[in-house]
Amino acid sequence: MAKPVGKLRKISLNEVWGNEPDGFGAWLQQDEILEMLGEAIEVPLKAAGGEIPLDTLKGGVLAKDAKRGSYVIVLGALSGMHPDTLGKLMMYAAGLDAKAIICVGQDISPEIRQTLDWLNSVSRDDVNFYGMELELWRIDDSVPAPNFNVVCLPNMWARQLKMGQDEGENKVQHSKEPVDSKSKKEEFPKDSKEKVSAPQGKAAGQTKDGVSVRQNFVYTKTFS
Protein backbone atom coordinates (compact mmCIF):
# COMPACT_ATOMS: atom_id res chain seq x y z
CA MET A 1 0.00 0.00 0.00
CA ALA A 2 1.30 3.43 -0.95
CA LYS A 3 2.13 5.77 1.92
CA PRO A 4 0.31 9.12 2.04
CA VAL A 5 2.27 12.14 0.84
CA GLY A 6 1.70 15.66 2.07
CA LYS A 7 1.28 18.61 -0.26
CA LEU A 8 3.78 21.44 -0.07
CA ARG A 9 2.11 24.84 -0.30
CA LYS A 10 3.54 28.37 -0.32
CA ILE A 11 1.51 30.90 1.63
CA SER A 12 1.49 34.68 1.74
CA LEU A 13 2.94 36.58 4.68
CA ASN A 14 -0.38 38.38 5.07
CA GLU A 15 -2.06 35.06 5.89
CA VAL A 16 -0.01 34.94 9.08
CA TRP A 17 0.47 38.59 10.08
CA GLY A 18 -2.21 40.41 8.10
CA ASN A 19 -1.22 44.09 7.98
CA GLU A 20 0.56 44.17 11.33
CA PRO A 21 4.20 45.22 10.85
CA ASP A 22 4.70 45.24 14.62
CA GLY A 23 3.73 41.59 14.84
CA PHE A 24 6.08 40.77 11.97
CA GLY A 25 8.86 42.69 13.71
CA ALA A 26 8.26 40.82 16.96
CA TRP A 27 8.54 37.54 15.06
CA LEU A 28 11.82 38.62 13.47
CA GLN A 29 13.19 39.51 16.90
CA GLN A 30 12.99 35.93 18.16
CA ASP A 31 16.36 34.30 18.85
CA GLU A 32 15.76 31.38 16.51
CA ILE A 33 14.66 33.65 13.65
CA LEU A 34 17.67 35.96 14.11
CA GLU A 35 19.83 32.85 14.06
CA MET A 36 18.32 31.84 10.72
CA LEU A 37 18.87 35.34 9.35
CA GLY A 38 22.48 35.26 10.50
CA GLU A 39 23.08 31.89 8.87
CA ALA A 40 21.75 33.23 5.57
CA ILE A 41 24.27 36.10 5.49
CA GLU A 42 27.01 34.35 7.51
CA VAL A 43 26.85 36.86 10.36
CA PRO A 44 26.02 35.62 13.89
CA LEU A 45 23.08 37.69 15.15
CA LYS A 46 21.57 38.15 18.58
CA ALA A 47 18.81 40.38 19.92
CA ALA A 48 19.96 43.75 21.29
CA GLY A 49 17.05 43.92 23.71
CA GLY A 50 15.40 47.20 24.52
CA GLU A 51 18.57 49.28 24.57
CA ILE A 52 17.37 51.68 21.87
CA PRO A 53 13.64 51.70 20.97
CA LEU A 54 12.62 51.87 17.31
CA ASP A 55 9.00 52.90 17.88
CA THR A 56 8.79 55.14 14.83
CA LEU A 57 10.32 52.54 12.52
CA LYS A 58 7.47 50.07 12.14
CA GLY A 59 8.73 46.52 11.75
CA GLY A 60 12.25 47.53 12.77
CA VAL A 61 14.34 45.20 14.91
CA LEU A 62 17.57 46.13 16.65
CA ALA A 63 20.11 43.31 16.75
CA LYS A 64 23.84 42.91 17.26
CA ASP A 65 26.64 41.10 15.54
CA ALA A 66 27.54 38.49 18.18
CA LYS A 67 31.17 38.42 17.02
CA ARG A 68 31.96 42.12 16.44
CA GLY A 69 29.51 43.66 18.90
CA SER A 70 28.25 46.21 16.35
CA TYR A 71 24.61 47.08 15.76
CA VAL A 72 22.57 45.45 13.02
CA ILE A 73 19.19 46.83 11.95
CA VAL A 74 16.61 44.42 10.55
CA LEU A 75 13.55 45.91 8.84
CA GLY A 76 10.56 43.75 8.04
CA ALA A 77 8.26 45.07 5.31
CA LEU A 78 5.06 43.08 4.78
CA SER A 79 3.63 45.17 1.95
CA GLY A 80 6.87 46.20 0.27
CA MET A 81 9.40 48.81 1.24
CA HIS A 82 8.63 52.46 0.53
CA PRO A 83 11.28 55.14 -0.13
CA ASP A 84 10.39 57.05 3.05
CA THR A 85 10.82 53.87 5.09
CA LEU A 86 14.22 53.31 3.53
CA GLY A 87 15.13 56.89 4.42
CA LYS A 88 14.20 56.31 8.09
CA LEU A 89 16.26 53.14 8.02
CA MET A 90 19.32 55.07 6.85
CA MET A 91 18.74 57.66 9.58
CA TYR A 92 18.74 55.03 12.32
CA ALA A 93 21.75 53.28 10.82
CA ALA A 94 23.71 56.56 10.85
CA GLY A 95 22.67 57.38 14.41
CA LEU A 96 23.65 53.95 15.75
CA ASP A 97 26.73 53.56 13.54
CA ALA A 98 25.26 50.23 12.44
CA LYS A 99 27.51 47.94 10.40
CA ALA A 100 24.77 45.90 8.71
CA ILE A 101 21.25 46.70 7.44
CA ILE A 102 18.92 43.85 6.50
CA CYS A 103 15.66 44.42 4.61
CA VAL A 104 13.23 41.51 4.81
CA GLY A 105 9.98 41.20 2.86
CA GLN A 106 7.90 38.96 0.68
CA ASP A 107 9.22 40.78 -2.38
CA ILE A 108 12.17 43.15 -2.78
CA SER A 109 11.33 45.45 -5.68
CA PRO A 110 13.88 46.15 -8.46
CA GLU A 111 14.17 49.76 -7.25
CA ILE A 112 15.06 48.69 -3.71
CA ARG A 113 17.48 46.07 -5.03
CA GLN A 114 19.24 48.66 -7.14
CA THR A 115 19.43 51.03 -4.17
CA LEU A 116 20.92 48.37 -1.89
CA ASP A 117 23.41 47.32 -4.55
CA TRP A 118 24.46 50.94 -5.05
CA LEU A 119 24.86 51.48 -1.30
CA ASN A 120 27.08 48.41 -1.14
CA SER A 121 29.23 49.72 -3.99
CA VAL A 122 29.88 53.11 -2.37
CA SER A 123 30.03 52.06 1.29
CA ARG A 124 33.09 51.24 3.36
CA ASP A 125 34.18 47.65 3.71
CA ASP A 126 32.73 47.34 7.23
CA VAL A 127 29.20 48.55 6.32
CA ASN A 128 26.98 46.06 4.47
CA PHE A 129 23.44 46.09 3.10
CA TYR A 130 21.30 42.99 2.52
CA GLY A 131 17.96 42.30 0.88
CA MET A 132 16.05 39.12 1.79
CA GLU A 133 12.85 37.67 0.42
CA LEU A 134 10.95 35.56 2.94
CA GLU A 135 8.98 32.49 1.86
CA LEU A 136 6.54 30.59 4.09
CA TRP A 137 5.83 26.93 3.29
CA ARG A 138 3.30 24.50 4.68
CA ILE A 139 2.85 20.78 4.34
CA ASP A 140 -0.93 20.39 4.39
CA ASP A 141 -2.01 22.20 7.59
CA SER A 142 1.37 22.23 9.32
CA VAL A 143 2.97 25.22 11.02
CA PRO A 144 4.49 27.58 8.40
CA ALA A 145 8.20 27.05 7.83
CA PRO A 146 10.27 30.13 6.87
CA ASN A 147 12.89 30.22 4.13
CA PHE A 148 15.11 33.28 3.60
CA ASN A 149 16.46 33.98 0.11
CA VAL A 150 19.27 36.55 -0.08
CA VAL A 151 18.74 38.72 -3.18
CA CYS A 152 21.11 41.60 -2.33
CA LEU A 153 24.49 41.40 -0.62
CA PRO A 154 27.87 43.16 -0.80
CA ASN A 155 30.16 42.18 -3.65
CA MET A 156 33.45 41.66 -1.83
CA TRP A 157 35.35 40.92 -5.04
CA ALA A 158 34.35 44.28 -6.52
CA ARG A 159 35.27 46.07 -3.29
CA GLN A 160 38.73 44.51 -3.21
CA LEU A 161 39.25 45.40 -6.87
CA LYS A 162 38.23 49.01 -6.23
CA MET A 163 40.47 49.18 -3.18
CA GLY A 164 43.43 48.01 -5.29
CA GLN A 165 42.75 50.71 -7.89
CA ASP A 166 42.53 53.42 -5.22
CA GLU A 167 45.84 52.31 -3.70
CA GLY A 168 47.47 52.38 -7.13
CA GLU A 169 46.25 55.92 -7.77
CA ASN A 170 47.54 57.06 -4.38
CA LYS A 171 50.98 55.62 -5.11
CA VAL A 172 51.13 57.47 -8.42
CA GLN A 173 50.21 60.75 -6.74
CA HIS A 174 52.82 60.28 -4.01
CA SER A 175 55.50 59.48 -6.57
CA LYS A 176 54.82 62.80 -8.33
CA GLU A 177 55.12 64.96 -5.22
CA PRO A 178 58.97 64.87 -4.86
CA VAL A 179 59.34 65.90 -8.51
CA ASP A 180 57.06 68.89 -8.05
CA SER A 181 58.74 70.02 -4.82
CA LYS A 182 62.19 69.71 -6.40
CA SER A 183 61.18 71.82 -9.36
CA LYS A 184 59.87 74.48 -7.00
CA LYS A 185 63.15 74.54 -5.10
CA GLU A 186 65.11 74.93 -8.30
CA GLU A 187 62.96 77.90 -9.34
CA PHE A 188 63.28 79.66 -5.99
CA PRO A 189 66.68 81.36 -6.51
CA LYS A 190 65.56 82.55 -9.92
CA ASP A 191 62.37 84.06 -8.54
CA SER A 192 64.12 85.73 -5.60
CA LYS A 193 66.75 87.24 -7.84
CA GLU A 194 64.14 88.70 -10.12
CA LYS A 195 62.18 90.19 -7.23
CA VAL A 196 65.24 92.04 -5.79
CA SER A 197 66.03 94.96 -8.04
CA ALA A 198 68.35 97.92 -7.54
CA PRO A 199 67.07 101.48 -7.47
CA GLN A 200 66.75 103.11 -10.86
CA GLY A 201 70.02 104.42 -12.20
CA LYS A 202 72.28 102.47 -9.81
CA ALA A 203 73.89 98.99 -10.03
CA ALA A 204 72.64 96.40 -7.57
CA GLY A 205 76.10 95.28 -6.50
CA GLN A 206 77.23 98.86 -5.66
CA THR A 207 74.17 100.08 -3.82
CA LYS A 208 73.93 99.67 -0.08
CA ASP A 209 70.18 99.92 -0.15
CA GLY A 210 70.04 97.11 -2.70
CA VAL A 211 71.99 94.80 -0.39
CA SER A 212 69.74 95.71 2.51
CA VAL A 213 66.64 94.79 0.54
CA ARG A 214 68.25 91.51 -0.55
CA GLN A 215 69.16 90.56 3.02
CA ASN A 216 65.75 91.52 4.33
CA PHE A 217 64.10 89.37 1.63
CA VAL A 218 66.12 86.28 2.60
CA TYR A 219 65.39 86.87 6.29
CA THR A 220 61.66 87.14 5.68
CA LYS A 221 61.44 83.99 3.55
CA THR A 222 63.42 81.99 6.12
CA PHE A 223 60.92 82.60 8.92
CA SER A 224 57.68 82.75 6.93
C-alpha positions as CSV (number, residue, x, y, z in Angstrom):
1,M,0.0,0.0,0.0
2,A,1.3,3.4,-0.9
3,K,2.1,5.8,1.9
4,P,0.3,9.1,2.0
5,V,2.3,12.1,0.8
6,G,1.7,15.7,2.1
7,K,1.3,18.6,-0.3
8,L,3.8,21.4,-0.1
9,R,2.1,24.8,-0.3
10,K,3.5,28.4,-0.3
11,I,1.5,30.9,1.6
12,S,1.5,34.7,1.7
13,L,2.9,36.6,4.7
14,N,-0.4,38.4,5.1
15,E,-2.1,35.1,5.9
16,V,0.0,34.9,9.1
17,W,0.5,38.6,10.1
18,G,-2.2,40.4,8.1
19,N,-1.2,44.1,8.0
20,E,0.6,44.2,11.3
21,P,4.2,45.2,10.9
22,D,4.7,45.2,14.6
23,G,3.7,41.6,14.8
24,F,6.1,40.8,12.0
25,G,8.9,42.7,13.7
26,A,8.3,40.8,17.0
27,W,8.5,37.5,15.1
28,L,11.8,38.6,13.5
29,Q,13.2,39.5,16.9
30,Q,13.0,35.9,18.2
31,D,16.4,34.3,18.8
32,E,15.8,31.4,16.5
33,I,14.7,33.6,13.7
34,L,17.7,36.0,14.1
35,E,19.8,32.8,14.1
36,M,18.3,31.8,10.7
37,L,18.9,35.3,9.4
38,G,22.5,35.3,10.5
39,E,23.1,31.9,8.9
40,A,21.7,33.2,5.6
41,I,24.3,36.1,5.5
42,E,27.0,34.4,7.5
43,V,26.8,36.9,10.4
44,P,26.0,35.6,13.9
45,L,23.1,37.7,15.2
46,K,21.6,38.2,18.6
47,A,18.8,40.4,19.9
48,A,20.0,43.7,21.3
49,G,17.1,43.9,23.7
50,G,15.4,47.2,24.5
51,E,18.6,49.3,24.6
52,I,17.4,51.7,21.9
53,P,13.6,51.7,21.0
54,L,12.6,51.9,17.3
55,D,9.0,52.9,17.9
56,T,8.8,55.1,14.8
57,L,10.3,52.5,12.5
58,K,7.5,50.1,12.1
59,G,8.7,46.5,11.7
60,G,12.2,47.5,12.8
61,V,14.3,45.2,14.9
62,L,17.6,46.1,16.6
63,A,20.1,43.3,16.8
64,K,23.8,42.9,17.3
65,D,26.6,41.1,15.5
66,A,27.5,38.5,18.2
67,K,31.2,38.4,17.0
68,R,32.0,42.1,16.4
69,G,29.5,43.7,18.9
70,S,28.3,46.2,16.3
71,Y,24.6,47.1,15.8
72,V,22.6,45.5,13.0
73,I,19.2,46.8,11.9
74,V,16.6,44.4,10.6
75,L,13.6,45.9,8.8
76,G,10.6,43.7,8.0
77,A,8.3,45.1,5.3
78,L,5.1,43.1,4.8
79,S,3.6,45.2,1.9
80,G,6.9,46.2,0.3
81,M,9.4,48.8,1.2
82,H,8.6,52.5,0.5
83,P,11.3,55.1,-0.1
84,D,10.4,57.1,3.0
85,T,10.8,53.9,5.1
86,L,14.2,53.3,3.5
87,G,15.1,56.9,4.4
88,K,14.2,56.3,8.1
89,L,16.3,53.1,8.0
90,M,19.3,55.1,6.8
91,M,18.7,57.7,9.6
92,Y,18.7,55.0,12.3
93,A,21.8,53.3,10.8
94,A,23.7,56.6,10.8
95,G,22.7,57.4,14.4
96,L,23.7,54.0,15.7
97,D,26.7,53.6,13.5
98,A,25.3,50.2,12.4
99,K,27.5,47.9,10.4
100,A,24.8,45.9,8.7
101,I,21.3,46.7,7.4
102,I,18.9,43.8,6.5
103,C,15.7,44.4,4.6
104,V,13.2,41.5,4.8
105,G,10.0,41.2,2.9
106,Q,7.9,39.0,0.7
107,D,9.2,40.8,-2.4
108,I,12.2,43.1,-2.8
109,S,11.3,45.5,-5.7
110,P,13.9,46.2,-8.5
111,E,14.2,49.8,-7.3
112,I,15.1,48.7,-3.7
113,R,17.5,46.1,-5.0
114,Q,19.2,48.7,-7.1
115,T,19.4,51.0,-4.2
116,L,20.9,48.4,-1.9
117,D,23.4,47.3,-4.6
118,W,24.5,50.9,-5.0
119,L,24.9,51.5,-1.3
120,N,27.1,48.4,-1.1
121,S,29.2,49.7,-4.0
122,V,29.9,53.1,-2.4
123,S,30.0,52.1,1.3
124,R,33.1,51.2,3.4
125,D,34.2,47.6,3.7
126,D,32.7,47.3,7.2
127,V,29.2,48.5,6.3
128,N,27.0,46.1,4.5
129,F,23.4,46.1,3.1
130,Y,21.3,43.0,2.5
131,G,18.0,42.3,0.9
132,M,16.1,39.1,1.8
133,E,12.8,37.7,0.4
134,L,11.0,35.6,2.9
135,E,9.0,32.5,1.9
136,L,6.5,30.6,4.1
137,W,5.8,26.9,3.3
138,R,3.3,24.5,4.7
139,I,2.8,20.8,4.3
140,D,-0.9,20.4,4.4
141,D,-2.0,22.2,7.6
142,S,1.4,22.2,9.3
143,V,3.0,25.2,11.0
144,P,4.5,27.6,8.4
145,A,8.2,27.1,7.8
146,P,10.3,30.1,6.9
147,N,12.9,30.2,4.1
148,F,15.1,33.3,3.6
149,N,16.5,34.0,0.1
150,V,19.3,36.6,-0.1
151,V,18.7,38.7,-3.2
152,C,21.1,41.6,-2.3
153,L,24.5,41.4,-0.6
154,P,27.9,43.2,-0.8
155,N,30.2,42.2,-3.7
156,M,33.5,41.7,-1.8
157,W,35.4,40.9,-5.0
158,A,34.4,44.3,-6.5
159,R,35.3,46.1,-3.3
160,Q,38.7,44.5,-3.2
161,L,39.2,45.4,-6.9
162,K,38.2,49.0,-6.2
163,M,40.5,49.2,-3.2
164,G,43.4,48.0,-5.3
165,Q,42.7,50.7,-7.9
166,D,42.5,53.4,-5.2
167,E,45.8,52.3,-3.7
168,G,47.5,52.4,-7.1
169,E,46.3,55.9,-7.8
170,N,47.5,57.1,-4.4
171,K,51.0,55.6,-5.1
172,V,51.1,57.5,-8.4
173,Q,50.2,60.8,-6.7
174,H,52.8,60.3,-4.0
175,S,55.5,59.5,-6.6
176,K,54.8,62.8,-8.3
177,E,55.1,65.0,-5.2
178,P,59.0,64.9,-4.9
179,V,59.3,65.9,-8.5
180,D,57.1,68.9,-8.0
181,S,58.7,70.0,-4.8
182,K,62.2,69.7,-6.4
183,S,61.2,71.8,-9.4
184,K,59.9,74.5,-7.0
185,K,63.2,74.5,-5.1
186,E,65.1,74.9,-8.3
187,E,63.0,77.9,-9.3
188,F,63.3,79.7,-6.0
189,P,66.7,81.4,-6.5
190,K,65.6,82.6,-9.9
191,D,62.4,84.1,-8.5
192,S,64.1,85.7,-5.6
193,K,66.8,87.2,-7.8
194,E,64.1,88.7,-10.1
195,K,62.2,90.2,-7.2
196,V,65.2,92.0,-5.8
197,S,66.0,95.0,-8.0
198,A,68.3,97.9,-7.5
199,P,67.1,101.5,-7.5
200,Q,66.8,103.1,-10.9
201,G,70.0,104.4,-12.2
202,K,72.3,102.5,-9.8
203,A,73.9,99.0,-10.0
204,A,72.6,96.4,-7.6
205,G,76.1,95.3,-6.5
206,Q,77.2,98.9,-5.7
207,T,74.2,100.1,-3.8
208,K,73.9,99.7,-0.1
209,D,70.2,99.9,-0.1
210,G,70.0,97.1,-2.7
211,V,72.0,94.8,-0.4
212,S,69.7,95.7,2.5
213,V,66.6,94.8,0.5
214,R,68.2,91.5,-0.6
215,Q,69.2,90.6,3.0
216,N,65.7,91.5,4.3
217,F,64.1,89.4,1.6
218,V,66.1,86.3,2.6
219,Y,65.4,86.9,6.3
220,T,61.7,87.1,5.7
221,K,61.4,84.0,3.5
222,T,63.4,82.0,6.1
223,F,60.9,82.6,8.9
224,S,57.7,82.7,6.9
